[in-house]
Amino acid sequence: MALDITALYNVTSGAVKEAAKSAPTTRTETYTDNGFDSLLHTAIDNLSTTNNYLSDAENEEIKWALGETENTHDLSIALQKASTALQYTVAIRDKLMEAYKELIQMQV
């Protein structure tokens, strides 16, 4: 089953489309090689981003639990970011594992 990436661009809001087009890239390094090295570095960058979101969410929970902040808005945003990033990371891992299993089952 092939993943159709065009489905990711089916956004109905014009403002969201424009924001996605003009969003700056947060990566400081550029990987010109289109091989495995580039894929590996991108995966590591994504994992560290997910880890940062999870850490931020945990910090916001601690602040709220200790009464240091009453702003539940920041807490809910941090929790949603962490949840979405983790779901994305798990989905990528599942696809990679599925591809790996297919490669292992191939007969040469």
C-alpha positions in Angstrom: 0.0 0.0 0.0 1.5 3.3 -1.1 1.1 6.4 1.0 -0.3 9.3 -1.1 1.3 12.4 0.3 -1.1 14.7 -1.5 -3.7 13.8 1.1 -1.6 15.8 3.6 -2.2 19.0 1.6 -6.0 18.8 1.6 -6.5 21.7 3.9 -9.7 23.8 3.5 -8.5 26.9 5.3 -6.7 29.4 3.1 -5.0 30.9 6.1 -3.6 27.5 7.1 -2.3 26.8 3.6 -0.5 30.2 3.5 1.0 29.7 6.9 2.3 26.3 5.9 3.8 27.7 2.8 5.5 30.5 4.5 6.6 28.7 7.7 10.3 28.9 8.3 12.2 25.7 8.6 13.6 25.2 12.1 16.5 23.0 10.9 19.9 24.6 11.0 21.6 21.9 9.0 20.8 21.0 5.4 21.3 17.5 4.2 22.0 17.5 0.5 22.4 13.7 0.2 19.1 12.0 -0.6 20.3 8.7 0.8 20.0 6.9 4.1 22.1 9.5 5.9 19.6 12.2 5.2 16.7 10.0 6.3 18.5 9.1 9.5 19.3 12.7 10.4 15.8 13.8 9.7 14.4 11.0 11.9 16.8 12.0 14.7 15.7 15.6 14.4 12.1 14.5 14.6 12.7 12.4 17.7 14.5 15.2 19.5 11.6 17.6 18.6 9.1 15.1 20.0 11.2 14.7 23.1 11.3 18.5 23.6 7.5 18.7 23.3 7.0 16.0 25.8 9.4 17.7 28.2 7.7 21.0 27.8 4.3 19.4 28.5 5.7 17.7 31.6 7.1 21.1 32.8 3.8 22.8 32.3 2.0 20.0 34.2 4.4 20.4 37.1 4.0 24.2 37.1 0.3 23.9 37.2 0.3 21.2 39.9 2.5 23.3 42.1 0.3 26.3 41.6 3.1 28.4 39.9 0.7 29.1 37.1 -3.1 29.3 36.7 -2.9 29.5 32.9 -4.5 26.2 31.8 -4.3 27.5 28.2 -0.5 27.0 28.0 -0.9 23.6 29.7 -3.5 22.4 27.2 -1.4 23.6 24.2 1.7 21.9 25.5 -0.2 18.7 26.1 -1.8 18.7 22.6 1.6 19.4 20.9 3.2 16.5 22.8 0.3 14.2 22.0 0.3 15.1 18.3 4.1 14.8 18.0 4.1 11.4 19.8 1.3 10.1 17.6 3.2 11.1 14.5 6.4 9.5 15.8 4.6 6.3 16.6 2.9 6.2 13.1 6.3 6.7 11.4 7.8 3.9 13.6 4.9 1.6 12.7 5.4 2.3 8.9 9.2 1.7 9.2 8.6 -1.6 11.1 6.1 -2.7 8.4 8.6 -1.9 5.7 11.3 -3.7 7.5 9.1 -6.8 7.9 8.4 -6.8 4.2 12.1 -6.6 3.4 12.9 -9.4 5.8 10.2 -11.6 4.2 11.5 -11.0 0.6 13.2 -14.0 -0.9 16.4 -13.4 -2.8 
